Amino acid sequence: MFIPPSAWFTGFIPDLPTPFDASDGIDLKALAAQCERQIAAGVPAIVVCETAGEAPTLSPAEQELVIRAAVDVARGRVRVIAGAMSNATTSAVELARRAEAAGADAIMSVVPAYSKPMQEGMLAHFRTIAASTGLPVILHDIPSRTLRPLADETLLRLVESRQFVGLRDGSGDVTRPMRLARLLPAGFRLLSGDDATAFGHIAAGGDGAISEICNVAPDLCRTIFSQIRQGRLQTARYLSKRLVPLIACLSKESPAALKYALSTLGLMSPATRLPIVPLDDAAQAEVIRAFVAIADEELIDGIGA
């Protein structure tokens, strides 16, 4: 049964890291365990092969393998959003087609990095990708990595097509939901892509967050979102502050810090692929201190010092 993205592209959605095994291959068992943990926590969707997933280091075949594995585990219980990121439009089109063939429910398409296209170039890039697939397209704006932002005016031109269903906003601009709400079509979702400002983004009218911290604390993230939506901002702010030290660690060395954090919970290896390297001892100790700061027995139980 088709469920429109407006129904599930909301709340805290984890950007899953890609687990690697001792041979630098994809650890499908660990990936399945991550998916099941998030499903049990009640997330509406999961994101694979995107920022936290070290997508630039994965071959197209590996990305398709990860997407198929996530789809097989999800079995329709949650939606699978697949990254289709490349600064070459033809490569992004190939990834979008592979994602659709693998059973993804939507693709996430990021502003091209390094190339620094003008706004007209971004418009053509996204429209070309959308024309290559029947899947809904979620846009990803992250100026800290791409150097050029997706302008509001360009976004409004793109959403003239209903195939564009949402935006992962990594700009950190918490005023964007208020600025755009009355201009966007009904059902278009604005989600923060920045854990540090997710609370402000949602409180200002945003629809949720694509989140790294949700990998570590999905239940707490779900509670925070629920409290904001119920107007209990003081409680939501208090809970959000508990996550600040760990969010700072994760954002400083992403995704190595996220993988190390999950490894302390026994969920996956901390292995990364070059040019990302595992955390050094000092950074590992900082992550452990951040866990302790959360002071959540269910979270820190079993964490190694």
Secondary structure, DSSP 8 states (H G I E B T S, - for coil): ----HHHHS-EEEEB----B-TTSSB-HHHHHHHHHHHHHTT-SEEEESSTTTTGGGS-HHHHHHHHHHHHHHHTTSSEEEEE---SSHHHHHHHHHHHHHHT-SEEEEE--SSS---HHHHHHHHHHHHHT-SS-EEEEE-HHHHSS---HHHHHHHTTSTTEEEEEE-S--TTHHHHHTTTS-TT-EEEES-GGGHHHHHHTT--EEEESHHHH-HHHHHHHHHHHHTT-HHHHHHHHHHHHHHHHHHHHTTTHHHHHHHHHTTSS-----TT-----HHHHHHHHHHHHHH--HHHHTT---
